[in-house]
């Protein structure tokens, strides 16, 4: 289980609590730390459940895809993009299902002479 660490930033001799949470993940066999907002960790945990994968497997897949595409930028940025793409695709699938359902209802109404 990943360990949550609340990140702190030193500001003017004091400490300011950051909204970023650090978790250790594995990318392949390499262990690394990733800092993300709480809501992104929640979203990634939801993806883990939906896809029946571990966070480490998802991170490894993202890193592999980044390498294959020659993506520039940091891994954390790629994680954020992955979460956005995942849920945009999810919403698109829901919209398509709704369109098909609506079309089926329209066809059924026409067949039954309703409307």
N, C-alpha and C positions, 0 to 999 in steps of 0.2 A: 504494500500500500504506500502510495506517495506521501511524503512528509510535507506539510504546509509550513512555510516560514513567512512571517510577515516582514516585509522589507522595510528598513528604516533609512532615512536620508538625514545626514547631519546638516542642520541649517543654523547658522549663526551661533554655534556653541551648544545648541539644543538638538533635540531629535524631533523630526516630523515623520509621522507614520505615512507610508506610501500606500496607495490603493492597489499596488501590485502584489501578487502572491507568487512566491517562488516554489516550484516543485521540481524534483529530480525525475528525469525521464531517461529512458534508454533509446538510443538510435542505433539499431543493430546491437552490437556488443558494447558500444560506447555510452557511458553515462554522462549526462549533461544537465545543467540547471536551466529552467525556463521561467521567465517572469511574465505573468499575464494578469489581467484584471479578473476579479472574482467571477464576474458573469461569463467570461470566456472559459474559465475552468469548469463552471457549471455546464456550459454548452458542450464542451469536450466530453465531460462525463456522460451527458445525454447521448452523444454520438457513440461513445463506447458501448453503452447499453443497447442502442438501436442496431448497431452493426455487429454486436456480439464479438467484439475484439477488445484487446487490451489497449491502454493508452500508448504503451510502448510499440505495439504493432502499428498503430495509426501514425505515430511519430516516425517510425522507420519507413513506412510507405510514403509519407510526405517528403522525407529527406531523399528517398530514392527517386521520386518524381521530380524533385527540384534538380537533382543531378542530371537526370535524363533531359530535362528541358533547358539546362544551363541557366536556371533562375539566379538572378543576382539578389542581394539583400540578405538579411538575416533569417535564421530558422524561425524565430519567434514571429516575425512578420508573415512567414509562410503559414504558420499555424493559424494566425488571425484570418488570413485569406481563405484557408481551408474551411474554417468554421462558417464564414459568410457564404462561401460557395455551397457548402453542404446544405445549409438551411434555405438558401435561395432555390436550390434544386428541389428540396423537399416541398416548399410552397408551390413550385411549378407543377410538381406531380399532383398535389392536391387540386390545383386549379384545373389541370387536365381531367382529373377524375370527375370534378364537378361539371365540366363541360360535357363529358360523355354521359353523365347521369342526366343532365338537362336535355341533351339531345335524345336520349332514350325515352325520357318522359314525353317530349314533343312528338316523337315517332309513335309512341303508344297512344297518345291523345288523338293523333291523326288517324291511326288505325281504328280506334274505337269511335271515331266521328265526334270527338269532343273538341271544343275550341274553335 
